Amino acid sequence: MNLRGGRLNLPNLLTLGRIAAIPILVVLLLFEGRVSGFLAAVVFGVAAITDWLDGYLARKWGLETVLGKFLDPLADKLIVLAALIMLIPHGRVPAWGVFLILAREITVTGLRSIASSEGIVIGASDLGKFKTIFQMTAIPGLLLHYDYYWFFGVRSELLSVNAHNFGIFFFYVALAMTLWSGFDYVYKFFRLIDR
């Protein structure tokens, strides 16, 4: 595993690209409307794909680096929180829910730093991975927000989809997973620290 050299390899560049997409996402979400929401969903969707791709390539090509291990989860947290915070003024997500997600991320990051300083590594759990999957599923729906009637060029009232309802359902699932994984991490932290 390459932990020091090759910092600007393709997986790390994809991660940096995800971070660079955040200001674009924020600017798009300064505006309310179907077009800006659609463009924001495209930006977020591309970022979500690069999240999967950079990890896959890093493992396949043996290009895992310390920089990548730091930047990848940071990029995930930043783009998710940027999208959710920017959606609060539009009334698409509850502020209290976003606060709980933010509080969980700050708490886990702080505990991870303490554990690391003690030479203890608490790996990412499957709960945390599911949390990320549900967040990445919820946010595009919240960004798209509106009713969509057109499918394959045909307008259909019967097959209409309310993107907001789709997104908010997965937002609450993600919120539950976020809290569950946070409590799980705190439990593991105190169990390992007490040894």
C-alpha positions in Angstrom: 0.0 0.0 0.0 1.4 3.4 -1.0 0.9 5.7 1.9 3.4 8.5 1.1 4.2 8.8 -2.5 2.0 9.5 -5.5 -0.3 11.9 -3.7 -1.7 13.3 -6.9 -2.9 10.0 -8.3 -6.2 9.6 -10.1 -8.2 8.6 -7.1 -7.0 11.6 -5.1 -7.7 13.9 -8.0 -11.3 12.6 -8.2 -11.6 13.3 -4.5 -10.2 16.8 -5.0 -12.7 17.2 -7.8 -15.5 16.3 -5.5 -14.3 19.0 -3.1 -14.1 21.5 -5.9 -17.7 20.8 -6.9 -18.9 22.0 -3.5 -18.8 25.8 -4.4 -20.7 25.1 -7.6 -23.4 23.2 -5.7 -23.7 26.0 -3.2 -24.0 28.7 -5.9 -26.7 26.6 -7.7 -28.6 26.2 -4.4 -28.7 30.0 -3.9 -31.5 29.9 -6.4 -34.9 28.3 -6.0 -36.3 26.6 -9.1 -36.5 23.5 -11.2 -33.5 24.2 -13.4 -31.1 25.1 -10.6 -32.3 22.1 -8.6 -31.8 19.8 -11.6 -28.3 21.2 -12.2 -27.4 20.8 -8.5 -28.7 17.2 -8.6 -26.4 16.5 -11.6 -23.4 18.0 -9.8 -24.2 16.0 -6.7 -24.8 12.8 -8.7 -21.4 13.1 -10.5 -19.8 13.7 -7.1 -21.5 10.6 -5.6 -20.2 8.5 -8.6 -16.6 9.8 -8.1 -17.0 8.8 -4.4 -17.5 5.2 -5.4 -15.0 5.4 -8.3 -12.0 6.9 -6.4 -12.2 4.2 -3.7 -12.6 1.4 -6.2 -9.6 2.7 -8.2 -7.4 3.2 -5.2 -8.0 -0.3 -4.0 -7.7 -1.9 -7.4 -4.5 -0.1 -8.4 -2.9 -0.1 -4.9 -3.0 3.7 -4.8 -4.2 4.2 -1.2 -2.5 7.1 0.4 -2.6 8.9 3.7 -3.9 12.0 1.8 -6.6 9.9 0.2 -7.7 8.4 3.5 -8.0 11.8 5.0 -9.6 13.6 2.0 -12.2 11.0 0.9 -14.4 11.0 4.1 -13.8 14.7 4.4 -15.1 15.3 0.9 -18.2 13.1 1.6 -19.0 15.0 4.7 -18.5 18.4 3.1 -20.6 17.9 0.0 -23.4 16.2 2.0 -23.5 18.9 4.6 -23.2 21.7 2.0 -26.2 20.3 0.1 -28.3 19.8 3.3 -27.5 23.2 4.8 -28.3 25.0 1.5 -31.6 23.2 1.4 -32.8 24.5 4.8 -33.8 28.0 3.5 -35.8 26.4 0.7 -37.8 24.5 3.4 -36.8 21.1 1.9 -35.2 19.6 5.0 -35.8 20.3 8.7 -33.0 22.3 10.3 -33.1 20.1 13.4 -32.4 17.0 11.3 -29.4 18.7 9.6 -28.1 19.8 13.0 -28.2 16.2 14.3 -26.3 15.0 11.2 -23.7 17.8 11.7 -23.5 17.0 15.4 -22.9 13.3 14.7 -20.1 14.1 12.2 -18.3 16.5 14.6 -18.6 14.1 17.5 -17.3 11.1 15.5 -14.5 13.1 14.0 -13.4 14.4 17.4 -13.5 10.9 19.0 -11.6 9.5 16.0 -8.9 12.1 16.5 -8.6 11.2 20.2 -8.5 7.5 19.5 -5.9 8.1 16.8 -3.7 10.1 19.3 -3.9 7.1 21.6 -2.9 4.7 18.8 -6.4 3.2 18.6 -8.0 2.7 15.2 -11.8 2.4 15.1 -12.7 1.4 11.6 -15.7 2.5 9.6 -18.6 0.2 10.3 -21.2 -1.0 7.9 -23.7 1.3 9.6 -21.6 4.3 8.6 -21.5 3.0 5.0 -25.3 2.5 4.9 -25.7 6.0 6.3 -23.7 7.4 3.4 -25.6 5.4 0.9 -29.0 6.6 2.2 -27.7 10.2 2.3 -26.5 10.0 -1.2 -29.9 8.6 -2.2 -31.9 11.2 -0.4 -30.1 14.4 -1.5 -30.7 14.1 -5.3 -34.5 13.7 -4.6 -34.4 16.8 -2.3 -32.5 18.7 -4.9 -34.9 17.7 -7.7 -37.9 18.5 -5.4 -40.7 18.9 -7.9 -43.2 16.6 -9.5 -42.0 14.9 -12.6 -44.5 13.7 -15.2 -42.4 13.0 -18.3 -41.0 9.5 -18.9 -39.3 8.6 -22.1 -40.8 11.7 -23.8 -44.4 10.9 -22.7 -46.3 12.9 -20.1 -48.1 10.7 -17.7 -50.2 11.8 -14.7 -50.4 8.2 -13.6 -46.7 7.7 -13.4 -45.9 11.1 -11.8 -43.1 11.1 -9.2 -42.7 13.7 -6.5 -39.0 13.9 -6.1 -39.3 15.7 -2.7 -41.3 12.8 -1.2 -38.7 10.3 -2.4 -35.9 12.4 -1.0 -37.5 13.2 2.4 -38.3 9.5 3.0 -34.6 8.6 2.5 -33.5 11.6 4.4 -35.3 10.3 7.5 -33.9 6.8 6.9 -30.4 8.4 6.6 -31.0 10.4 9.7 -31.9 7.3 11.7 -28.8 5.5 10.3 -26.7 8.5 11.1 -27.8 8.5 14.7 -27.5 4.8 15.1 -24.0 4.7 13.6 -23.0 7.6 15.8 -24.1 5.9 19.0 -22.4 2.7 17.8 -19.1 4.6 17.2 -19.4 6.3 20.7 -20.0 2.9 22.3 -17.0 1.3 20.5 -14.8 4.3 21.4 -15.5 4.2 25.2 -15.2 0.4 25.2 -11.8 0.5 23.6 -10.6 3.5 25.6 -11.5 1.8 28.9 -9.3 -1.2 28.2 
